[in-house]
Amino acid sequence: MTPGLAAVGGRGVVTPGVVAPGSPVRARVLEATYVCVARHGLAKATVEDVAREASLSRATVYRHFPGGRDELLREAIAWETTRFFVRLADAVSGTSDFTGLVEEALLFARRAIDDHVVLQKVLRTEPDRLLPTLTVESLKILVHIRAFLIPHLEAEPRLRPGVDVAEAAEYVARMFLSWIGAPGRWDLGDRDQVRRLVRTELLAGLLEPGAPG
Amino acid sequence: MSAVPLLERSRAADPDAPTQRVIDATLRCVARWGLAKTTVDDVAREAGIARATLYRLFPGGRDALLEAVLAAEAGRLCARLDATFRAAGSLEDLLVGAVVDVATTLTGHPALRFLVAHEPEAVLPHLAFERMDAVLGSVAGFAGPYLVPWLPPGDDGSSPEEGGARAAEWVARVALSYLVAPSTGVDLCDPASARRLVRAFILPGLTPGAFLPDQPTDHSRGGTPTHA
């Protein structure tokens, strides 16, 4: 069950409604774009290929994506980025406390990135085409991660007094994105290291170290 | 990995030296037209020197020139950070000073500002995945040793050097994140705002025994940190 592979087919992972692509036709075009990128790369994916893959006319594709190829690629990257985070939210839904939530999220996200066949292929072959858009789209997700974290933080009994929950959620969201993109000195495949990272750099300022008193 | 030795060349350059004049001219050109449209001829004209002279100074041509510009600018930032690190009287002041140095240097850099606004494809790929790891590695290598004397001993058996490198990498992540995607509540160019951020989220992780134990239950109280 590697999320990356599941995403290549694009079906059954999340229902299109969850990622709100706008309309069924739009979703079909984005999915076709994604398949074409997986097959040929970003530079060689054309509107014609996408239309053929989606069994639609070029005119229909252009009606939904007037910006043509550039818009298609940008929207497909945004779409897959959103799906990635929807899968992630799903994967961590069973955790009981904030520390566990962030630990599981880091472990899952890093593994999902490593296993994401299309992402890894494009990162290897066309990083300069992918990364500007991917970075911008990931940063748009920042507000959603922050919103997702706020109720979890509010429910956390060990929250330090005086912590601004919105600010803290933003900090965690930013650091989370930073770590899953570039783990640096940390091995996010190693549960002990993730435990340490979460319990020092990520949450030491947010949670009380021990029981009160 | 050209980024790694870059940060070690932190000596301040002589502004009248011919190489520095060419570097400054390149920065002016990039601030005006961007990277893609800046040619060696543009730079030579801007610096008031012959094209042949420029090639004598930078035998590798445009690529070598751009690499030298990056090295010079990184060196300038490092020199500034070095002064801040040496002057700091506390870990808090050191971190706040470093964050503000980085923030004001990057946001006030005319060439970088132009690129971020008009040629993000020249900048953003360096802030993700492997290339970001390389950037973080350079920062950890340069700034880590300055942090070592201020940090508590590692509680996981790691060396002081590793602790310094980790802390430097962490602070660099924080600074870059808030700079690349500006926040409504945090402005790292403002020392008061940077201090708030450092106090709230960074310093608690750099104090002795910072490791958070598991959630204490009614039966076991979290007096002693549980180590991974």
Interface residues (C-beta under 8 A of the other chain):
Chain A: D97 T99 L123 P127 D128 L131 P132 L134 T135 V136 L139 L142 P157 R158 V163 D164 A166 E167 A168 E170 Y171 R174 M175 L177 S178 W179 G181 A182 P183 G184 R185 D192 Q193 R195 R196 V198 R199 T200 E201 L202 L203 A204 G205 L206 L207 P209 G210 A211
Chain B: P120 E121 L124 P125 L127 A128 F129 E130 R131 M132 D133 L136 G137 A140 D156 E162 A165 R166 E169 W170 R173 V174 L176 S177 Y178 V180 A181 S183 G185 V186 L197 A200 F201 I202 L203 P204 G205 T207 G209 A210 F211 L212 P213 D214 Q215 P216 R221 G222 G223 P225 A228
